[in-house]
Each structure stands twice: as C-alpha cells, then as structure tokens.
Amino acid sequence: GKVMISFIVWSVYLYLFQLMIPNFLKSKIEYSTRANKAFRNLSESFSIFLALAILSIVLNVDANTQLAMYWLISRVLFLIIYISGVGKKNKGTEGDGNEAQPIRSLVWMVSVVLLVLMAKNLL
C-alpha cells in the first residue's frame, strides 16, 4: 500500500513537471514543442495509471507495485527520449515533434503493456 502510494505521488510529480517544462524551454522552440507533445502523451494514460494504482491498493494487489515502478520509469525515459530527440529519423518539419523515433515508440509501447498487465492483475 505505502509503496504504491509513493509511486502515485511520484507520478503526480512527473505530471506536474511535464506540465511546466514547456514553459522553461520556451526559448528553444524545438524542445518546447517536444515537451508539450510528451505531456499530451502522458495525459492520455495518466488517469488510467491512477485508476489501476488506486484499485491495486483497494484490492490489495501487491504484484502491481513493481509494474507501477516500471511504468513510472518508462514514462521518465519517454520524456527524456522525446525531448532530447534521441534516435530521431526526420519525417516531418525539423523540430515539429513529428520525427520518427523508434526508441521512443518502443518505450511508449512498454508503458502501455505495463498498464495492460496491471489491469490483468486486477481481474
């Protein structure tokens, strides 16, 4: 319970950090655009994570604690990869955030699989 709560709190910190980071990167439009898109991506799965994490506490599903940790790590990696542009292959206008990044896609997929596993453990 308490460990899962700490992962929930850290995920809220990550959410708030990602909410603010585009403002800190305003002078670097390319990074600011990517940071904003990374935040929008997190926003799509954040509520799902919170629901699964809270249900895991309520239903006492300890197996999800480790998955929650991995989900949080994958989301931090996703943010770093997205903003830095690691492994990008240009397919859009430079800096518009639409560049293909296979490693980013892989990390995103891992984060989704982790959510699916958390949901499966609740059944």
Disulfide bonds with the S-S distance in Angstrom:
none
